[in-house]
Structure formats: C-alpha cells, structure tokens
C-alpha cells in the first residue's frame, strides 16, 4: 500500500507540473533591511506590505525602486491589514495594553497624504478589518459586526452586503443574509486561517488537529487539503497556496509550499531552494506571483506560469 501511495503522489506531481510551473525565484530583502514577515501584495502588484514576526509595525517595499519605507511601529498593525481597491489606503488595527487587558482601535493610512487616521477608538475585542469595499470597511467588536462608512466617516452596527467569516473564541462564525451564526462545519475545536473564496461561495479554514478544508456556505464539505497551514485562495479561486511545516515544538525545522487545485483536487509542491524554510505564502492580485517569508525573516517572490 505504501508503494502504491507513493506512485499515486508522483503521478499527481507529474500531472500538475503542466498546470503550474515555477519560472523564477527572487530574493527581495536582505538582512540589511532587518527581519520582515507576512508579505502581502498591494492591489497594483507594485509593492509589498510587510511587518515584524510579532505583527508589530508596517513597512511598504516598492518593487520598482527596491526601496523599503516604514509606515508605523504600532503593535498589532501587521495582523492582516486590508487595502482599499485603488491601493491608496491601507486599513489596520493597533493594540495597546492596560492592566494586562488588550484594547484595539481601527486606523487607516493614506499613501497619498502620508497621513494616519483613527477610524474607531480603542475598545475591547475589536477585530482586524475583515473586508473592504469602495465605501465600507467591516470589522467586529465583541460579537457584533460593524461597518465603517468611509464617506459618512462613522461606524454603524449592521450586516455587511458580503458573507463574512470570523473566529471568536476559537469558533468559526459566519455572517450571511443578515444573520451571524456559529458555523463550525466540523464540530467544536480550534479554528484558524478562515477566509471566503473570491466569488463569496466557499469557506476555507484550518481546524487544529484535523487539517484544512473548504466547504460551501451551508457547511457541506467540498475539499480536504490535509495538514495545510496558512492557506490562501488565488484571486480566481481556482487554487489554494499553503505551507507544510515541521517543527520540534519550538523551532521550525522545515517548511515547503504547495498549491492545491480545486478542479483536480490534487496538490503539488512548488520546487524551490531546498535550503529555504518557506512560510506564509500570499498570491499577487494578478495570480502570477506568490510572495513568502523564510523562517529567518527574508522575503522572496515566486514567478509562476499557469497553463
């Protein structure tokens, strides 16, 4: 049985090698820039937004001029920031601590004005921005989802026009059709890395101890990705990139990147430098590149050819 499984895996890799090809691997930062993590592309594909390993601070790396600029040094600001559609504004949460309790606010930074603005004052249990549309930013406070209206410059408590997934006390919550409800399609547990597909029809998530899955909005299981970590939908929703890492309980010993095809329900490894410990991959908006950080805080970009 073991040899049959190995043979089937090799067939999978061979089939997918014609679908996704690594054309180039580029190192973007070096140690002179310091250690940086969790890269995300800006909407125009021309820059990366980066942060520290503990999500403290934001930096923007211009890919055209190979220049790195600090935006802020706030605690928590690097935890899944969101861009406006035109890429001219980035939205993020910042964290402060008082009497061992965490308080968070919601902020924006304009690249045109080079100005930071507080959108929602510091309070308990405020999430990072969950989604951004042309005129609205959604986020949660306590168990309620709020919408910040950019034109009116105020927050209102009402449902988003888009389905949202968020994690509360390790549970997966889904807001859909005006109702927010406990989702947990695989039962109780510690849910991580939850997101909605680009067409708003599927939910991607990881359940600790069980693996990574994709369901529809009714909770019906569609895909099983194994023990995939930090999964991220491609912009067209056809693929998911993720890392497969191994550690000794304290230090990451190995981490490789894989791409899962929703059409064929198979995965293939992105063949890279074996000396690299590749972590936290993210697609570019045009779907032609993947950025990631190494375990020691260097940033790389993969150029892909997808048939």
C-alpha positions in Angstrom: 0.0 0.0 0.0 2.9 2.4 0.8 4.4 2.0 -2.6 1.0 2.5 -4.3 0.5 5.8 -2.4 4.0 7.0 -3.4 3.3 6.1 -7.1 -0.1 8.0 -7.0 1.7 11.0 -5.5 4.3 11.0 -8.3 1.5 10.8 -10.9 -0.2 13.8 -9.2 3.0 15.9 -9.3 3.6 15.0 -13.0 0.1 15.9 -14.0 0.2 19.2 -12.2 3.7 20.2 -13.4 2.0 21.0 -16.7 -0.5 23.3 -15.0 1.7 25.3 -12.6 5.4 26.0 -13.3 7.9 28.0 -11.2 9.6 30.3 -13.6 11.7 32.3 -11.2 12.5 32.7 -7.6 13.7 36.2 -6.5 15.1 37.3 -3.1 13.5 40.7 -2.3 15.0 41.7 1.1 18.3 41.0 2.8 19.4 41.3 6.4 20.3 44.9 6.0 16.6 45.6 5.9 16.1 43.7 9.1 13.8 40.7 9.5 10.4 41.0 7.9 7.4 38.7 7.7 3.9 38.0 6.3 4.2 39.7 2.9 1.0 40.9 1.1 0.9 42.5 -2.4 -0.7 45.9 -2.9 -3.6 45.8 -5.3 -1.5 47.2 -8.2 1.2 44.4 -7.8 3.9 47.1 -7.5 4.7 46.8 -3.7 4.6 44.5 -0.7 3.3 45.4 2.7 5.4 43.7 5.5 5.5 43.5 9.2 7.5 42.0 12.1 7.3 38.4 13.3 5.0 39.6 16.1 2.8 41.7 13.8 4.3 45.0 15.2 4.7 47.8 12.6 4.1 48.1 8.9 6.6 48.6 6.1 6.0 49.1 2.4 8.5 47.7 -0.1 8.4 49.3 -3.6 9.2 46.6 -6.1 10.0 49.1 -8.8 12.6 51.1 -6.9 13.6 48.3 -4.4 13.0 50.7 -1.5 11.7 50.0 2.0 9.7 52.6 3.9 8.3 52.3 7.4 4.6 53.3 7.8 4.3 52.8 11.6 5.6 50.9 14.5 2.2 50.1 16.2 1.6 46.8 18.0 -0.8 44.6 16.0 -0.8 46.8 12.9 0.7 44.0 10.8 -2.1 41.5 11.5 -3.9 41.1 8.2 -4.2 44.7 7.1 -6.6 45.4 4.2 -6.2 47.7 1.2 -8.7 49.9 -0.5 -9.5 48.8 -4.0 -7.3 51.5 -5.5 -4.4 50.7 -3.2 -4.1 54.2 -2.0 -5.2 53.5 1.6 -4.4 50.6 4.0 -6.6 49.8 7.0 -5.4 48.1 10.1 -5.9 47.5 13.8 -3.5 48.7 16.5 -3.2 47.2 20.0 -2.5 48.7 23.4 -2.4 47.1 26.8 -3.8 48.4 30.1 -3.9 46.4 33.4 -3.0 43.3 31.3 -6.0 43.8 29.1 -5.8 44.4 25.3 -7.5 47.4 23.7 -7.6 47.8 19.9 -8.6 50.6 17.5 -9.2 50.7 13.8 -7.0 53.0 11.7 -6.2 53.9 8.1 -3.1 55.2 6.4 -3.2 57.3 3.2 -0.2 56.8 0.9 -1.1 60.0 -1.0 -1.4 62.2 2.1 1.1 60.1 4.1 -1.3 60.5 7.0 -2.7 58.2 9.6 -6.3 58.4 10.9 -8.1 56.7 13.8 -11.5 55.4 12.5 -12.7 53.6 15.6 -11.4 54.4 19.1 -9.7 51.9 21.2 -12.0 49.4 22.8 -12.0 45.7 23.9 -12.4 42.9 21.4 -12.1 44.9 18.2 -11.0 42.7 15.2 -8.7 43.5 12.3 -10.5 44.8 9.2 -12.5 41.8 7.8 -13.2 43.2 4.3 -13.0 46.5 2.4 -15.3 47.6 -0.4 -15.4 51.0 -2.2 -17.2 52.8 0.7 -17.3 50.4 3.6 -14.9 48.6 6.0 -16.3 45.7 8.0 -14.9 44.7 11.4 -16.2 43.1 14.6 -16.4 44.3 18.1 -17.4 41.8 20.8 -19.9 39.6 18.9 -21.2 42.3 16.7 -20.2 43.1 13.1 -19.8 46.8 12.3 -19.5 48.7 9.1 -17.4 51.8 8.9 -18.7 54.1 6.2 -15.8 56.0 4.6 -18.0 58.8 3.2 -20.0 59.4 6.3 -17.0 58.7 8.5 -18.9 56.8 11.1 -19.5 53.2 12.2 -22.9 51.6 12.2 -24.0 48.2 13.5 -25.5 46.4 10.6 -24.8 43.4 8.4 -22.3 43.5 5.5 -23.6 43.1 2.0 -21.0 40.3 1.6 -20.7 37.0 3.5 -18.0 37.2 6.2 -16.2 34.6 8.3 -14.5 35.4 11.6 -13.1 33.5 14.5 -14.4 34.1 18.0 -13.1 32.1 21.0 -11.7 29.5 18.5 -15.1 29.1 16.9 -15.8 29.8 13.2 -18.6 32.3 12.8 -20.4 33.1 9.5 -22.4 36.2 8.8 -24.8 35.6 5.9 -28.1 37.0 4.8 -28.4 39.4 7.7 -27.6 36.8 10.4 -24.5 35.9 12.2 -24.3 32.3 13.4 -22.0 29.7 14.7 -20.6 27.8 11.7 -18.1 25.2 12.9 -18.8 22.7 10.0 -16.6 20.0 11.5 -17.7 20.5 15.1 -16.1 22.3 18.0 -12.3 22.9 18.1 -9.7 25.5 17.4 -10.4 27.1 14.0 -7.7 29.1 12.3 -6.9 30.9 8.9 -10.5 31.3 7.8 -11.4 33.2 4.6 -14.1 33.4 2.0 -13.4 32.5 -1.7 -13.2 35.3 -4.2 -16.7 34.5 -5.6 -18.1 34.5 -2.0 -19.4 30.9 -2.3 -16.9 28.9 -0.3 -15.2 28.9 3.1 -11.5 28.0 3.6 -10.3 27.2 7.1 -8.0 25.1 9.2 -9.1 23.1 12.2 -6.3 22.2 14.6 -5.6 18.5 14.8 -7.8 17.7 11.8 -6.4 19.7 8.8 -7.5 22.3 6.3 -10.9 22.1 4.5 -13.1 24.0 2.0 -16.9 24.0 2.5 -19.8 25.8 0.9 -21.7 28.4 2.9 -24.1 25.7 4.2 -21.1 23.7 5.7 -21.1 20.9 3.1 -17.5 19.6 2.7 -16.0 20.2 -0.8 -12.3 19.8 -0.4 -9.7 18.3 2.1 -6.2 19.7 1.9 -4.5 17.7 4.6 -2.4 19.5 7.3 -2.1 22.7 5.2 -1.1 25.8 7.2 -1.7 29.5 6.3 -3.8 28.7 3.2 -4.7 31.4 0.8 -7.1 31.4 -2.2 -5.8 32.5 -5.6 -7.5 35.6 -7.0 -9.5 33.5 -9.5 -10.5 31.0 -6.8 -9.0 28.0 -8.7 -6.1 27.3 -6.4 -5.0 27.5 -2.8 -1.4 28.0 -1.8 -0.2 26.9 1.6 2.8 25.7 3.7 3.6 22.3 5.1 5.9 22.9 8.1 7.5 20.6 10.6 8.9 21.7 14.0 10.4 20.2 17.2 7.9 22.0 19.4 9.9 25.2 19.4 11.8 25.7 16.2 10.5 25.2 12.6 12.8 22.6 11.0 11.3 22.5 7.5 8.5 24.3 5.6 7.6 23.8 1.9 5.0 25.5 -0.3 2.2 23.6 -2.1 -0.6 24.6 -4.4 -3.9 22.8 -4.4 -6.1 22.7 -7.5 -9.8 22.8 -6.8 -10.5 21.4 -10.3 -8.4 18.3 -10.0 -8.5 18.1 -6.1 -4.7 17.4 -6.1 -1.7 19.3 -4.7 1.8 19.8 -6.0 4.9 21.1 -4.3 6.5 24.3 -5.6 10.0 23.3 -6.3 12.3 25.9 -4.7 15.7 26.1 -3.0 15.7 23.2 -0.5 17.8 25.3 1.9 14.9 27.7 2.4 12.2 27.4 5.1 9.3 28.9 3.1 6.4 30.2 5.2 3.2 32.3 4.9 2.7 32.4 1.1 0.3 35.0 -0.4 -0.9 35.4 -4.0 -0.4 38.5 -6.0 -3.7 40.2 -7.2 -3.0 39.1 -10.8 -2.4 35.5 -9.7 1.0 35.3 -11.4 3.2 35.5 -8.3 3.5 34.3 -4.8 5.3 36.1 -2.0 6.5 34.4 1.2 8.9 34.9 4.0 11.6 32.5 5.3 11.8 31.5 8.9 14.7 33.9 9.4 12.7 36.9 8.0 13.8 37.2 4.4 11.2 38.0 1.7 11.0 36.1 -1.6 8.7 36.2 -4.7 7.9 33.3 -7.0 7.0 34.0 -10.6 4.5 31.4 -11.9 3.4 30.2 -15.2 -0.1 28.7 -15.1 -1.5 26.9 -18.2 
